Amino acid sequence: MPRPFADRPLGQLLAVAVIANIGIALLVVGVPPLSVAVRASRATAFECDRESLPSIKPGDWVRLTGCDTDMFHGSALADEDGRRTHRLMPVREHDASVDTPSQVVLAVPTGKAFLEAVTYSSIDGHGDAYGLSDTVAVAIGPLDWLPAFHLVHEQVESGTTDGALVLELRAVPDMRAPAAATGIGAAALLLAGVLLIMRPVVRWWLVGLACVLALASGLRMLQWYADPMRGTLVVREDSE
């Protein structure tokens, strides 16, 4: 039984293998963050009202508009080692009383950068409530369902119900880099397929140049992916 592509030069097969592997690696790196970025760009407007609350499911991206919070209530989440990972801010429908336990809570990861990401749009006349504007978060689940410890100070009420929906503050990711990785990866796989079925004499110095360029692109994307300073959706916990 004849082996497939047995008549292909070894250099051609090696070039196809290199380009195909680079394409697959770029797709693995680019597709997941691109999918998340697309979902984040389509975040649903949420006014913290009870009518819209049942429609929000874990994993949904929401943009808080017209929600209020206050500085008189609050609590925290801690991991199994007792380290605080999130500050919990009760959020309510606009003009709702600050004494009413909230059914929604915004989990702000510890760290100055995340605290600055909360945008306050207004302050009421008494200085009790603070409006939130264009604050993006992801629905995590009910507070009593999370695998974390809920810390409440003995002198400060949490201002939330036990089963309050937890929204974790997130930064909207930039989709340009993962989109570029996905596009280059798809193009590399297409090029590998074309090279594999080509039968005419090929100028292999051009193929070698294409391999070098593809390899350089792949290494650059892997460098971007491994950069700890880039803005990702993964919440980093500060060790105190």
N, C-alpha and C positions, 0 to 999 in steps of 0.2 A: 504494500500500500504506500503510495507516494506521500512524503511528508509535505504539509502545506508550507508554502513559501520557501521550499528547499532551494529554489533557483535564485533566491535573492542574495545579493552580496552580504557578507558579514557586516560590513560597515553600515549598510542600509538598515539592517535589523537592529544594530546597536543604536543607531540614531533614533529609530522609531521607539525603542525601549526607553531611552533617556527622555525624549520629548513627552512620551505618554506618561511616564512616572512623574515628571514635573507638572504636567497638566492635572493629574489626579491629586497631587499634593496641594496645588493651588486651589482646587475646588474644595478639598477638605478644609483648608484654612479659610477660604472666602465665603462659602455658602452659608454656614451657620450664622456668623455675625451679620451677613447681608440680610438674612431672613429676619433676624431680630431688629435690625435697623429699619426695615420696611414696616414691620409691625409697630415700632415706636413712632414712625412718621404718621401712622394712622391712629394715634391715640384717641380714645373716645372722650369727649367733653363730659365732665362729671361735676355736678353742683352739690354733691354731698346730700342730696335729697333722698328721702326714704323710698320714693317711687322708683328711682333708678337703681337703688342698691341691689335688689334681687337679680338684676340682669348682669351684674359684674361677677365674673368667674375668676378663679386663680389663674394667673398668667396673662390676664388682660392688661393692656396699657391704657392708662387714663390720664387726662389732663384736668387738674383741679381748676375750676373756674367758678367764681362766686362762692367759695367756701371760706369759712372763718375758723380761726383758732384763738386760743387765749394763753396767757402766761401764768395763770393761776393753777392750772392742772398739768399733770405730766407724770410719766413713769419711764421705765427703761426695760430693755431686754438684755439678758446676759446669757453667755454660753455655759457649758457644763463646768468650766473652770471658774465661773463667777465673774468673768470679765464683761464689762458692759459693751455691747456691740451696737445698740441702737437707742436713740432717744425717741420716745413715743409722744406725739403731739395730737391731742384730740381735735378733730376737724368736724365742723357742723355746717348745716345749711345757713346761708347768710341771714343775719338778724335773729338767729336762734339764741335762746338764753344760754349763757355760759354755765349755768347751774344744771342744765339738762345733760345727763350722761350721753356721750356720743356713741353712735353705732359705727363710726369710721375713725380710724387712727392712722396718722402718718408716721411711719418708722423712718427716722433720719439716721443713717449710719454715723457713728462717731467720727469726728474729724472736721476740722475747720472748713475744708473745701466743700463738704456736703452741707454744712450748716449755711454757708453762703449761697447755696443753690436754692434755698427757700426764698421765694419772691413775695414780699408783702406789698399788696396793692393799696391798702387803706387801713385806717384806724378809726374806730367809731368815736363818737363824741365823748364817751366816758373813759376811753383808753382801755376798755376791757377786752374787746375783740379785735383781731388783726385779720384782714382779708388776705387770701392767697390768690396769686395771679400766675397763670401759666406754669404751674408746678406739675411736673411729670412724674408719675409713679407707676408701679406695677402691683397689681393685686396679688397678695401672697396667700391669704386665707384667714379664717377666724382666729382671733387672738388666743383662745383657749385650745386651738388645734396645733399651734406652732411648736416645734421641738426646741423650745427655749424657755428660760425662766423669766417670768414677769415680775420685775422689781417695782414695788410701790413704797415710797417714803412714808413713814408713819405720820408726818405732819403735812403731807401734800397728797391730795386726792388725785387719782389717775384721770378722772373725768370721762371714763369710757366704760362701756358695758363689758362683761366677761367675754362675750362672743363677738366683739367688735371686729369689723373687717379691717385687716392690716394692709395698708398701701405702703410699699417700700419706695422711698425716693430714689429716682434713677436719673442719670444724665442721658439725653437723647444721643445715641451714637451717630458718628459720621459714617455714611454709607459709601463714600467715595473709594476708600481703600479696599474694603471687601468686594465692592462691585468691580474694581479693577482686577483684583485677584481672580474673581470668578470669570470675568471676560477673558483674561489671559489664559486661564486654565482650560476653558472651553476651546479657545483658539489653538492651544497646544495639542489637545486631543484630536481636533480636526486635522491639524497638520500631520500628526502621527498617522492618522488613517490614510491621508493622501499619499504620504511617503511609502506606506506599506503596500499600496496597490499599484504604485508607479512601476512601469516596466522599462521605459526608455532609459538611455544612459543619463545618469544624474551627475551633476557637478558636485562632488562630495565636499568640496571646500565651502560651498554655499550651505550645505547641510550642517557642516561643522560649525560655521558661523551662527547658524540658527540655533544650534544646540547651546553654544556659549551664551548667546543672548537670552535664551529661555532659562538657562541655569542661573544667570545673573538676576533675572527677574524673580525666579523662585526663591533664591537666597535673600533677596531684598524683602520679599513678602514675609518670609519666615522671621526675618529680623524684626519687622514691624509687629508680627503676631506675638513675639516673645518679649517685646518692649514693656517693662512693668510700668512705665509712666504714661502709656497711651490711655485714652479714655475708653474704658470698657464697661460692659454691663455687669461684670462681676463685682459684687460689693466686697471691698477689702475691709477687714476688721482690724482696728487699731489695738495693739497690745499695750495695755496700761501697766 
